[in-house]
Amino acid sequence: MGMIFDSHAHYDDARFDNLRDELLLEISQNGVCGIINCGTDIDTSAFSVSLAKKYAPHTEIHISTQAGIVNYESAKMFYELGA
């Protein structure tokens, strides 16, 4: 089976609340080697970082140039998240 890289996901969406754990724990067993979970604001970006830390703890986290770091508070939040 070929490997799949999901280049645009929103697993932080509330529609995944009841199945997120099962989905993300099993996804790598089904040919997915990586995911970019796209935050749409500061809160969902922070949640995306927390998902990466939980489900891929040994993976480096990279913040996109599209992350919207427009002030000290947003830069501080991403820094504190380890991103």
N, C-alpha and C positions, 0 to 999 in steps of 0.2 A: 504494500500500500504506500502511495506517495505521501509526503508530509505536506500539511496545509498550514499556512501562516495567515491568521485572521487579522487583516490590516485595518479594520475599522469596526469596533464592537462597542456596545453600550451595556455591558453586563452589570453596571451599577443601577440600571433602570429598575424601578419598583416591580415591573412585571416579572423580574427574575427572582424576587424575594423568596418565593416558596421552593425554588429549585436551584438556586445559584450554587450552593455548596455541592450538591450532587453533580451538577453540570460541570463545574470547574474542576472538580476532583477527577472526573472521568474523561474529560476532554482530551487530555494528552494520550490516553489509551486508544483514542479513536483517530489518530493521525494528525492531530493539531500540535505543532511544535512551538507556536508562539502566538501571542495576541497583543494587539494594541487596543487598549480600552480607552476610548476618547471621553474625557471629561468635557462638560459644556459650560461649566462655571467653576468657581473656587471649590465649592462643596463637592461636586461630582469629581473634580480632579483629585481632591484629597481622598475621596472614597476609592478612586481608581488606584492610587498609590497604595492604599491599605489592602486592596485586593491583590496587587502584585506581591506585597510583602507576605501575605497569607498563603497564596497559592503557588508562588514562585520565589521563595525566600532567598535563593542563591543567584537570582538574576539581577543584574544591574538595572537601576531605574533611570530612565532618561526623560527629561521634560522636553516636550516639543517647543520649537520656536513659536508655535501658535498658542502657548499656554496662557498668554495674557498677564505676564508679570509686569504690572504697570505702576506698582507702588511698593513701598517698603513692606507693608503688611503681607502682600501676596508673595514677595520674594522670601520673607522670613518664614511664612508657612511652608513653602516648598523646601526650604533649607532644613527646617525642623523635621519634616517628613523624611528627610534623607534623599531627596530627589535632586 
